[in-house]
């Protein structure tokens, strides 16, 4: 992977001339967004005064809010348009410099990939992915994206269709260089681990969560505090989860600041679902786009993302693919 020093040279020679021109567009977009909000606020205040003087009904005060709402919508659209263009000439170029493929919206990870991981354990009705990255880290091919999955249900109170988030965070797929005979999954939930298999399965079924195979007990106390392991092939699960691998997975969760991390081994793919509230690779109207600090932040967020793959040390091939 390229170093930060190499990126700075590339930035000055290849990126900055184009970013200097685009900076003019950012300033215009920022000014336009500010004017939209100011005009919306002013018109709303004027309408409030007018309706108050006319002793209008409460409904008319809601009408007075329309300019403010419209101003916010215009600002949001302008911001989104700027972000899309900015990613094409900033984030995409950084990724290409690092030898990676990048797509801001659609990418090679699909809803079928998430389904194949078996993380949801239930029906998934909606998938939304952004910031799709694909490439190689040494010998390991990988794909990752920010993913949001949801399912729909009928609310019995008002008989309306509503949605509930199943997962929101970073979704990673990496070549494990072994064709697995069974399926092994690491869950954060601990119902079966502490309540026993039968009672734990009852609680899991209440939440519509299913796990492959049976609960596997391991000897690493630290690892057991963080993960519950399920597998259709206990021998293979123990072979995959060597002491060094378990240590790296505990470190992986620490890197994610203790937030939920779930891992699935299936076919020849390692799937990782990391719940996070971080919104990566975002560009703001407030920041000068031609400032190297912005490029540096994007690079550091990339290192954060692929650092999870590097932490698992998948480049060390302990098996030959069968």
JOKARA-V392082 format. One record per pair of residues at least 6 apart in sequence whose ideal C-beta (glycine too) atoms are under 6 Angstrom apart, sorted by the first residue. I is the first residue (numbers start at 1). J is the second residue. D is the distance in whole Angstrom. If there is no record, write none. Layout:
BEGIN
i: <I/I>
j: <J/J>
d: <D/D>
END
This chain:
BEGIN
i: <2/7/10/11/11/15/18/19/19/20/22/23/23/23/26/29/29/29/30/32/33/33/36/36/36/37/37/40/40/40/43/44/44/44/47/48/51/51/51/79/83/86/86/87/91/91/92/94/94/95/99/100/100/101/101/102/103/105/107/107/108/108/109/109/109/109/111/117/117/118/119/119/120/121/121/122/123/124/124/125/125/126/127/128/129/129/130/131/131/131/131/132/133/134/137/138/139/140/140/140/140/141/142/142/143/144/145/147/148/149/149/150/150/151/152/152/155/167/169/169/169/170/170/171/172/173/173/174/174/174/176/176/177/177/178/179/179/180/181/181/182/182/182/182/183/183/183/184/184/184/185/185/185/186/186/186/187/187/188/190/191/191/191/192/192/193/197/211/212/212/213/213/213/215/216/216/216/216/220/222/223/223/226/226/231/240/248/248/251/252/252/252/253/256/259/259/260/261/262/263/264/280/281/281/287>
j: <98/299/97/292/295/93/89/289/290/290/289/288/289/290/289/78/82/285/285/78/75/78/71/74/75/71/75/67/68/71/67/64/67/68/64/64/60/61/64/285/283/283/289/104/281/298/102/298/299/102/135/133/135/134/135/133/132/130/132/145/134/143/129/132/143/145/127/264/271/264/262/273/166/209/210/208/151/149/151/151/152/150/149/148/145/147/146/145/146/280/281/145/144/143/309/315/315/174/175/314/315/175/174/309/173/172/171/171/168/166/167/163/165/166/161/163/162/273/274/275/276/274/276/273/272/269/271/270/309/314/268/270/317/321/319/268/322/265/233/236/231/232/233/236/212/232/266/231/237/265/212/230/264/227/229/263/228/262/260/228/200/203/204/200/215/228/215/230/230/232/230/231/232/230/229/231/234/237/246/250/246/250/250/253/237/265/311/312/311/261/308/311/261/274/275/276/275/274/273/272/271/301/298/301/294>
d: <5/6/5/6/5/6/6/5/4/5/6/6/5/5/5/5/5/6/4/6/4/5/5/4/5/5/6/5/4/2/4/6/5/4/4/5/5/6/6/6/5/4/6/5/5/6/5/5/6/4/6/6/4/4/6/6/4/6/2/6/6/6/6/6/5/5/4/5/4/6/6/5/5/4/4/4/6/5/6/5/5/4/6/4/5/5/5/6/5/6/5/4/5/5/6/4/5/6/6/5/5/5/4/5/5/4/6/4/5/5/5/4/5/6/6/5/5/6/5/4/4/5/6/6/4/6/6/5/5/6/6/4/6/5/4/5/5/5/5/6/6/4/3/5/4/5/5/4/4/4/6/5/5/4/6/4/5/6/4/5/4/4/6/3/5/5/6/4/5/5/5/5/4/6/4/5/5/5/5/6/4/6/6/5/4/6/6/5/6/6/6/5/5/5/5/6/4/5/5/5/4/5/6/6/5>
END
